[in-house]
Amino acid sequence: MNTSDDSLLDDLREMWLLADPPPPGLAASMIATVAAADLDQEWELLVLVRDSADEPAAQVRGLASARILYFTAAEGWSLDAEIDGDQVRGQLLDFDGDLGSVEVALETRDGERWTSGLDEVGFFAITAEVSGELRFTVSNASGSASSRWIEV
């Protein structure tokens, strides 16, 4: 925004505060409402930090067609995933818990869903015909975290 936009927004804010000020206690009420709305799920989303589709093609042999995705979670663990044709492989990293209780799911907007458990070092493998939009969900006894929808 430029300074004229900022000035216009300041003028609009001042006008609304004078013409229709917020009721007393609105801010505190809104904070309480948001806190009570169980927004933990929103904060637990897997955040896509790296997508090989956004990078130049690697000049290497093999796996040149694979798409690499890297997600992080608020709890400090991460999920690496590689999509290569109908093979989806990856690893859950830095997870403090029982890897045997974790399930990784791959979902499409069309409602198709594939799942896999993890091996003793956190690896998973799913055979799935993925196209369109998909997302990953990692679940265990304490909850689940899902990524946003990603176009493949």
N, C-alpha and C positions, 0 to 999 in steps of 0.2 A: 504494500500500500504506500501511496505517497502522502505527503503532509496534508494535502487538501482532503484526502479520504479520512485521515486521522482527525482532522478538525471537524469534518462533517459528523463523524461518529461521536465525537465529544459533545457536539451541539445536540445531537439526537438523545444521547444519554442524559444530558442536563434537562432537556425538555421533558422527558418521561419521568425523571425524578421529581420535577416540579409539578407536572400536570397529574401524574398518577403514581405517587410514591408507593413502594411496597409496604404491605401491612407490617406492623411490629412483630418480630419473632419469625418472620418468613424464612430467613436464612437458617436459623436453628431448626425450624420445622423441616425444611428440605434436607438438611444434613441428617437428621434422625430418620427421615423417610428412606433416604438412599442407604443408610447403614442397615436398616431393617429389611431391605429389599433382597437380601441374600445375593449380593453382587459378587460373591467369591468366585463363582463360575467364570465371570468375565475376566477376573484377574488371573485365573488359572489357565487361560488360553495358551496354547503353544504358539509362540511367536516365530514366524519365518524370518530367519536372519540371513540366510544365504540360499540363493536359487541359481543353479548353474545356467538356467535359461536366460538370466540377466547378464551373463558374462560371455566374453568371446570364446569360441570353440577351442578346446584344448588341442594342441598339436601333438597328440600321442596316439599310439596304437591301441586297439581294443576300446571298449566302453565309450567310444566317441559319441554314440547315440544315447547314452544313459543320461538321465536328468538327476542331478544331485540336489537334495533339499536338506537344510539344516535348521532345526527348530530348537528353541530354548523354552523352558518353563520357569515360572516364578520361584519354584522350589529349588532351583539350581541345577536340575538335570537337563539333559538335552536328548534329542532324537535325530539321528542321521538316517536319511532314507535315499535309496537309489531306485529310480524307475527305469527299467530297460526292457522295452517291449511289454510282455505280459508278466515279467518278473519284478517284484518289488521286494527289495532286501534292505536291511538296515540294522542299526544298533541303538539301544538305549544306553546312554552314558551318564556317569555320576549319579546314579539313582541309589539313594540310601533306603533300601528295603529289600524284601524278598522278590527277586527277579522271577521266581516261579509263579508268583501271584499276579503278574502283569500280563495284560492282553493288549496287543496293538491291533487296531481296526482301521481298515481303509474303506471309506464310504464314498458313494457317488451321489449326486443330486437326484438321480433316478431311483434311489432307494436300494441299490445293490450294496452289499457289505461283505467283506472278507476279513477274517481275523487270524491271528497267530499268537501263540505264546512266545516266550523268550527262552533261549538256551541258557546255560550256566554263566555265560559272559555277556548276555544281553542281546544276542543276535536274533533276528526274526527273518522269515521269508514267507512271502505270499505270492501265489500265482493268481493273477487277476487281469481281466481285460479292461483296462482303465482308459477312459477318454472323457472329454468334457471337463467338468469340475469335480474335484475330489477333496477329501480332507482326511487327516489322520486323527485318531482318538487313542489315547493311552489311558487304560483303566487299571486300577488295583483296588484293594480293600478300602483305601482311604478316599477314593474319589476318582474322577477322570478329568482329563484335559484334552481339548480338541483344538485343532488348527483352524484357521479361516479356510474358506473354499479357495482352491488353487486350480487354475486352468491348465490342463495338460494337453 
